[in-house]
């Protein structure tokens, strides 16, 4: 399924990537990016979105897998010229990406960057790498050493809320107005009937039933009206179906119901005591009561009760996320341009002319 880069090394070698257990062990080393570059995620993503030429670069120390970069080769047209791009395995469903390296070993990351730069390509592009990731620093270092030009810019501010150490109250730090709105909406929705909150975990019938509830809510949400609901996109539905099959132990699906009728549901990834909010859906029937926000309030309380350290909202900050007064984690796109005629052309067609114009204006 994947093409494997080869490059001799005295202490590491780029090897075969049929070691799924080693891949999972490598991803088990704590990282806020691990759920999005682990074997179940990448395999599900490739099954669903069928990249034409995936490129999985693995680094080994003796027989142990110590590094992995999940990429794909694309052909694009930049200003009328064909350009070969090595692109991270990312799309709208993947809002975080990184290279895996055992204990964040910089030498492993550098070797993987060197292997990618040795591939026949004009541009290397990785999206949504979180601030502080050594992948960015080593990529820039290797690019400089090899004479590649680079460009980096911020893709979005990603919000997250700390759950530990346990606050005096689950809603500590929230504005008085927002807390008042939550109380008011919870009181009003309770007037409709019994409100229940359940979290399905760990696979089995309960998780599958909750997953079907999520799909049903999504199919009748505002997303279905805009054509972006999961069920309306066959490849997206395949992705989430595969993910539930391959990693049920990493998935929570909380459901908020009124008189037994689902009002809101979320698709959560849970890893290293962090809750990652991947998807949310709610019934338009209950929209006056902000069921998505009420469900998030229950998830926060459930997370604190189960010793979770954080709720990561993922992707860009939005008004409904900002209401939770989250911390912000910037994410970046990194582009590297090969020291070749086409690589230089790609750089100047996108950034060089613009930067030169800015310099002239400043001058």
N, C-alpha and C positions, 0 to 999 in steps of 0.2 A: 504494500500500500504506500510505503514511503521510500523516498530516495535517501541514501545515506552518504554523507560527505566523508571523504577519507583524507587523512593527513597524518603522516608519520610523526611520532613524538617519542622522546626518551622516557617521559614519565606518565604521559597521558596518551590515549589514542582515541580517535573518533571511531566508535565501534557500532555493532549492530544494536538495534533498539527493540529486540524481541523480549527483553527482560522487563516484563510488566511489574513483577514484584519489586524489582530494583527501582523502577520508576516511582512506584507508590511509596517505597521507603524513602527515596530522595525527597519527594514532596511532603513527607510527614515531618520533615524538619521545619519547624514553625515559620510561617511567612503569611502575610496578609494577601499574597498573590497565589498561594498554593492551590486553592480550590479551582483556579482558572487555568492552571497549567499542569494539573495532575492528569494521570492516564485516563480516568473515566471521562473527564471534561473534554480532553483533546480527542479521544476516540469517538465520543458522541458528536463532537463538532464536525469531525471529518466525515462521519457517516451521514450527517444531515446536510452539510453544505458542499460536500464533494469538491474540495479544492483540486484543481487539475494536476498540480504538481507539488504535493506536500514535501517539505524538506525537514526532517527531524535530525538534529545534530546532537549526538550523545558523546560525552567525555567519560572515559574510564580511567581509574587508577588501579593498576593490576586488573582484577576481574570485577571490581566494584564500580557501578554507575555513580559518578560524582557530579555530573552536569548534564543539562538537557536544554535545548532551545527548539521550540516548535514553530516552524516557519512554513512559508509557501512561496513558490516562484510564480510571478505574474508577468504578463507582457502588457504594457500600457503605452499610450501615445501622449507625449508631452510636447506641446507646441508643434505638432505635426510629425515628430520623430518617434520611432519605436524605441521604447526603453524597457530593459529587463529589471524587474524589481523583486527583491527578496522581502516579503511582507510577513509580519507577525500573523499568527492564526487568530485574527480578531475580526469582528464585525459588530453590528448594533447589539447583538446578544452578549457580547463580551466587553465589559467596560474596564477590565484590568488585565495587564499582561506583564510578564517578567521572564527572565531566564532562571532556571533552577540550578543552584550550585550548593554542594554540600557545605554547610556552615558558612555560606556566602564567601567561599574561597575565591579570592580575586584572581589567582593564577588559572583556575578553572574557567572563570568568566572570560578572561583574556584569550585563552585558547579557543573557546567557542567563537568569539568575535573574529579571531584570526582565521578560523576555518570558514566562516561566512564570507569574510573579505576575500578569501582565496577562491571562492566560487565565481563562476563567470556571471557577473551581474553589473549593472550600472548604478543602482540605488539600493540601499538597505533601509527599510522603514519599519519601525516598531511603534505601536500605538499604546497609549494609556498606561505608561509605566509610572508607578507611584513615586512621589518625592522621597529621596533618601535611598532609593534602590541603587546598589552598586553596579547593576547592569548598565545604567546610564553613564556612570563615571568611567567604567572600564571600556565601554563602547567609544566614548570620546577620546580616551587615551590611545586605544588601538588605532582609531581613525587618524589621529595626529601622527602617530609613529609611522603609519603606512602612507601618509600623504593624501588621505581622503579629506574632502571638505565635509563639514557638518552643519546641520541646522536643527535647532531644538526650540519647541514652543509649547506652551501649556494648552492642553486639550480641555480640561475642566477642573473645577474645585469639587472634590468628592466629599460629602458630609458623613460624619460618623458620631455616634454618641457613646460615651463611656458608661458602662454599667457597674464596674468595680473600680475602686472599693465601693461597697454598697452605700448609696446616698442615704441621708436621714429619711428621705421620702423619695419614691420612684419618680416624682415630677419635679424634683429640685432643679432650679435654674430656669424653669419655664416661665414665660411672662404671665402675669396675673390674668390678662385678657384671654390668653390661650387656655389656661387652666379653667377659667370660668366657662369658656365655650365648650370644652370637653365635658365638664360636669353637666351643663345644660343639655347637650346633645345626648349624653348617656341617660339622663333623666327622661328626656322626651322619647327616646327609642324604647325604654323600659315600659312606657305607657302602652306600647303596642303589644306587649306580651313578654314572656320569659326570654331573657337574653342569655345565651350560652357561648362559652369559648372553649374550643378543643384544639389540641395540637396533635396531629398524626406524625409519627416518627418510625424509623427503623424497618420500613418495608412491610410486607404482608397486606392483608385486606384493608386494614384501616388507612394505610397510606394511599393505596390505590383508590379507595372511596373518596378520600379527601382530594386527591388529584383530579378525579372526575368532577368534583364540586367546583374546583378552581376553573377547570375548562368550561363548565356550564356558566359560571359567572362571567368569565371572560367573553363567552360567545354572546352575552346579552349586555355587555358593557358599552361605554362610549367608544372603546377601541373597535368594536365590531362595526360601528357606524362609519368609522374612518378607514376600515379595511386593514387594521393593524393587529387585530386579535390573533392569538396564537393559532387557533383552529383554522384561520383563513390563510395561513402560510404553511404549506405542507412541510417545508424543510425545517421551519422553526418548531413545529409540533413534533417532528421526528427527533429533533435535538433534545427536547425535554423528555420525551418518552424514553429515549436511550439513557438519559442521565438518571432517571428514576430506576431503570433496570440495572444500571451498572453501579450506582452509588447510593442505594436507599438509606444507608446508615448516615449519610451526610445531609439528608433532606428533612426539613420540618415543613409541614403544611398546616398552618393555623387557620381555623374557620370560626367566624363570628356568625351566629344564627339568632333569629328572632322567631319564637314559637316554632322552632324546628326548621325554619326556612333560611337558607344561607343568605347572608347579607354582604359578607366580604371574606376574601381568602388571600393568602400570600404564599409564594413559593420561596422558601428560605434555604440557603446552604448554611450548614453549621460545621465549623472546622476550628480546631484549636481554641475552643471556648469563645469564638466570635460568631455572631449571627450576621449573615450577608443577605440583604433583602434584594432578591433577584427580580421578582415579579409580584404585582398586586392586582387584584380585580375586585370589583364590588357591583352590587345590583343597583341599577338606576332607580328602582323602586324605593330604596332606602337612602338615596343620595342626599336628601335634606338633613340627614343625621350624621353626615361625614363618617360612614361606617369604616372607611379605610383608616382614618385617624383613630377611631375608637379601637380598631383591631391592633394598630401599632402600639397603643397604650397598653393593651393586654399583653402583647409580645414583649414589651419592655419589662413589665412586671414578672412575666414568666421567665425571661432571661435572667433577671436578678435572682429570682428564687432558685434557679438552676446553675448559679455560679458562672454565668456567661460574663465575659469581660467587656464586650462592646456590641453595639448594633451598627453595622456598616450599611448605609443607605445606597452605596454604590453610585456610579455615574455622576452626572452634574447635579449641583444643588438646585432645588426648586422651592417655591413658596411653601408647599406642604411639608417639605423636609426641613426647611429653615425654621418652621414653627417649633421644632424639637430642639432648637438652640444647639446644633451639633458643632463639633470641631471640624476643621477643614483639612483635607489632605489633597494637595495639588497633584495632578497627573500630567504627563508630558508625552509628546510625540518626538521621536528622534529620527532624523534622516541623515544618512551617510552617503556621500557621492564619490564614486570611484575616480581615481586619477587617470581617467581615460578620456578620449575625445567625447564619447557619448555621456559619460558621467559628468564632465565639466559642462557640457551643453545642458544637461538636465538641471544642474545647479543654477546656471545663469538664466535659463528660461523661467525658472520659478522664483529665485531669490536674488541672484546677483544683480540683475538690472534694477530691481526694486531697491536694494540696499545702496547701489550706486546713486540712484535718483535721490534717496534720502540724504546721502552725504552731500550731494550738490546743493540741495535745499538748505541744509545746515550751514554749508560754506557761504 
